Amino acid sequence: MAKLLLLYSSPHFTLAGRRTFTSLLLSKPHDSLSLPQSAIRRRRLTVPSSPHSPLDYGFRRGNLSVNAFDSSDETKTGEKGKDDDKEKTEEAEESKTATAKKTNVDYPRGDFEFREIGAWTRFLVKLRMLIAYPWERVRKGSVLTMKLRGQVSDQLKSRFSSGLSLPQICENFVKASYDPRISGIYLHIDSLACGWGKVEEIRRHILDFKKSGKVIVAYTPTCREKEYYLACACSEIYAPPSAYFSLYGLTIQASFLGGLFEKVGIQPEVQRIGKYKSAGDQLTRKTMSEENCEMLTALLDDIYGNWLEKVSSETGKKREDLENFINEGVYKVERLKDEGLITGILYDDEVISLLKEKLGVQKEKVLPMVDYRRYSRVRNWTLGLVGGKDLIAVLRASGSISRVRGPLSLPGSGIIGEQFIEKLRSVRESKRYKAAIIRIDSPGGDALASDLMWREIRLLAASKPVIASMADVAASGGYYMAMATDVIVAENLTLTGSIGVVTGKFNLGKLYEKIGFNKEIISRGRYAELLAAEQRPFRADEAELFERSAQNAYQQFRDKAAFSRSMDVDEMESVAQGRVWTGIQAASHGLVDATGGLSRAIAIAKLKANIPQDKPVTLVEMSRPSPTLPELLSGIGSSIAGVDTTLKDLLQELTVSEGVQARMDGIMFQRLEGGAPYANPFINLIKDYLGSI
């Protein structure tokens, strides 16, 4: 049975990855795991020596007493009360000290260091290439071409999948840097629809590839801020004369349905806990709240400031000059060339001719090229990049969080709590793994599912080191998962935090009256109709119970966040309340321990597991690439019935939300993620709505 072995190409590591057969690579089957063989992927990683020595960075976790989870308002008096107050004060001081120590830890960075390949290694590589599979054969002097466009998934992709996979993109960069057959990389950078976290990860790999001394050229037919952020990291940038360049700055847009619902007779009854918890605002409000405006402004300033800083550093321009250039509203490609923001104005075929000249290929000959999909199938083993005996499990958690799989859910869509817990338990029960990394890319979802996974992650962390690595977003339920780990690593612009909850239902009474529909309920129990009666608003006692329930869910989230982060409750409250932070902001407030990508998480995992930084490790993917062929066929059938599915989901969401939601605002998530700049605004409105309730 064929096994897939992939090495994740971390920007800070010298990596190797390959696909091969189990009989060649696995000395022992995964008998001790509860997962099937097809659900396990191995990746090998070779790590260079690190300037950081392995120090004991242990810290006390859980300094808070169980009183952090006590929501009772009972007042204690007498000497016992004084002793309790004194104890709480001491615990609070210990908590602050532990938090300060933790956030000031000088964790290893795991920076990529290119190693020159020796003569013996080159000889072995040539031998391995002789026995490589036909689809792994690459002509000497080839140029790797990758089209970075559209969505970029944080999950591994199978050969039947369409779209881009961040792990495989990064792996290709590392393989190409060591592959003697690859002479350079030609990047087509087009309209991207991913967040800044993934863009930062790709950019870091571009800079790492340049350390190999090989050429990397960018071609940008359409270019906005994200695309240029990547392109300026390359050696050269080219664009056609008719290219669409729109470096006009960044925006965050928010749509509000309050006025629309009012006209059609729908009254949303929403409980959102946390003054910054904007999820639900688009359903109830007609304008943006002051708190939401404050939060989004701070996020936008951080993202825009980072863009100006990094681009000015790469282009050699002063930040003020770059900002003035943007404010001029330049759209002509010629002006970009004159200002030195691009290298030249050429069509695609002219860039290829230029590459031939740079690489010494005769004009009459064809430049050998290999595309992203084919090169992704080249095993790291053929390039002499191998891993070590120490295994680190990687569990990927991408998408919205649900407790169980719904009847209409597609395979591989979102985080299913039940399935993720099974993977966590398999890693905990196995002695094969020295550490685990949870890679999170989620705006949250079901609060109950998030709490159940939080518990399992804490149990796992009690048996072996567990590191959280955040991608584009790890907010609300996504942060709920991360805070259970030993160390949290986020990109500078990862959207995280949003410690708050939202729940609600729709009162459809006026709508029913307009369309002539009637609904009557016979019930037993004072609150039996709390969520069943969508034809009327809450009674006063129902509204009070509904609010208390939401408050209880928020207090549990906040108090567990304080406990997990070794902070007192008041300190956590000041950074919670549903507020979203960038990764660098979260680090300054103690919500994140270190900034960086997956490679830094690996370096920290090795540190915690007492594995020397210069010793190679093997990453074991606990999730199989999706979709498989059966899933692909299933997806075709589902797309045929897509309209019916969408209507059913919409009607279900309109009647009642499924429990308390720990979810970040869908509008902000969609807008900061990007997307087609000229997409239908009505479609975007529906996406915003569906993505946030």
Protein Blocks (a to p, Z undefined) as FASTA:
>chain_A
ZZdddddddfkbccddddddfklmmmbdcklbmbdfklpccddddddddfbdcddfbdce
hkbcfklmpcbfbdcehjklmmmmmmmmmmmmmmmmmmmmmmmpccdekiacdddddfkl
mmmmmmmmmmpcfklpccehiacddddehjddfbdcdfkbgcjdfklmmmmmmmmmmmmk
bgbdcdddddddbdfklmmmmmmmmmmmmmnopacddddfbacfklmmmmmmpmbdcddf
kbccddebjcdddddfklmmmmnopacddddehjklmghjlmmmmbdcfklmmmmmmmmm
mmmmmmmmmmmmmnopafklmmmmmmnopabfklmmmnopafbdcdfklmmmmmmmmnop
afkbccddddfklmmmpcfklnopacdfbdcdddddedjddfbdcfkbcehiajdfklmm
mmmmmmmmpckbmbdcdddddebjjfklmmmmmmmmmmmmmmoccddddffbcghjlmmm
mmmpmbdcddfklcehjiacddddddfklmmmmnopacddddedjklmmmmmmmbccdfk
lmmmmmmmmmmmmmmmmmmmmmmnopafklmmmmnnopacdfklmmmnopafbgcdfklm
mmmmmmmnopafklccddddfbdcdddfklmmmmmmmmmmmmmmmmmmmmmmmmocghja
ddddfklmmmmnnpafkbcfklmmmmmmmmmZZ
